[in-house]
Amino acid sequence: MSPPRAVLIGLPGTGKSTTGRRLAKILAVPFADSDELVEDATGRRIVDIFATDGEAAFRSLEADAIAAALTDFDGVLALGGGAVLTERTRDALALSGVEVVQLQASLDTLLARIGDARTRPLLHDDPPARLAALAAERAPIFAALATMSVETDQRTAGQVAATVAARLHEKATK
């Protein structure tokens, strides 16, 4: 198999999974979400892995799943918001040559999209403060990895996916 057509990165609530599904449909390829890959591989929910084994154990499982997908998955791959914190994942992305698409949105938009954040282990204690801290911590990492960035504020997942597809096509035809 070949590597993914695109890998989507960004903060929680930017629309990586929803946009990724739409983008995969436009490109007529499969879609995968790194969180779902970890859940499928372990038979456990992400929140349970965090609660029982901790974040470090989850990040290791996540890095394994992403590394495999970067060589064996010819589709659109959405990464969990914190996947880029793992050096092994950053290195694998850089070496893959895959288009890495950063989805961006304002903190107000992100907060509106994530709601009470019950299913997001890193956000549920204080979503506004945690999201702001994650944004500050991860922004330089996202910027370093991204081969393109797309704003998602006040845009539907379909609109964002169409924008990404058009940019991918432009890059492929240059």
Secondary structure, 3 states (H helix, E strand, C coil): CCCCCEEEECCCCCCHHHHHHHHHHHHCCCEEEHHHHHHHHHCCCHHHHHHHHCHHHHHHHHHHHHHHHHHHCCCEEECCCCHHHCHHHHHHHHHHCCCEEEEECCHHHHHHHHCCCCCCCCCCCCHHHHHHHHHHHHHHHHHHHCCEEEECCCCCHHHHHHHHHHHHHHHHCC
